[in-house]
Amino acid sequence: MIDLLCCLAELPQAPESLSVLDVKCCSVKLAWNSTSSVLAAPITSYLVQYRPNDSSNDYVETSVSKPEVLVDGLRADTTYLFSVLSVSEVGRSHSAASVIVTTTGANPTGLSVAFISSVVKI
């Protein structure tokens, strides 16, 4: 007779303490804490989802391996909803850490214009 021991791993827990590290006109930098459970499979990546907060369109999704991300290519002066889920080989966490962020206004490229007036007598 063979005894089989079967272990079912749980889905990973959602990230905690999602925070905004930096906001610019076209980018947002986020970081969070990973969580773990004795019964959950190890976290292999994080799924970052975002969309304009007033939109009913699907989320844009990006996968990252570390508990931080710089999301760029955003529109200036726009409010976004960001959510982060933990991912393991078993699947995605049921819940997500979420935050609402408004990007800043259009940022000049750092160019400046100086008007110099001079009179040269010949």
URWOQUI-V439264 format. One record per backbone hydrogen bond with DSSP energy under -1.0 kcal/mol. NH is the residue of the N-H (numbers start at 1). CO is the residue of the C=O. E is the energy in kcal/mol with one decimal. If there is no record, write none. Layout:
NH&CO&E  NH&CO&E
//
This chain:
10&39&-2.4  16&33&-2.7  19&31&-3.2  21&29&-2.9  22&29&-1.3  24&27&-2.8  28&71&-2.2  29&22&-2.8  30&69&-2.7  31&19&-2.1  32&67&-1.9  33&16&-3.2  41&10&-1.7  44&87&-3.1  45&87&-1.6  46&64&-2.9  47&85&-2.5  48&62&-3.1  49&83&-3.2  50&60&-2.1  51&81&-1.2  53&79&-3.1  55&52&-1.8  60&50&-3.1  62&48&-2.2  64&46&-2.4  68&66&-1.8  69&30&-2.4  71&28&-3.0  74&26&-2.4  77&104&-2.1  80&101&-3.7  81&51&-2.7  82&99&-3.0  83&49&-2.7  84&97&-2.4  85&47&-2.3  87&45&-2.4  88&91&-2.4  93&86&-2.3  97&84&-2.0  99&82&-2.3  101&80&-2.5  103&78&-2.6  104&24&-1.1
//
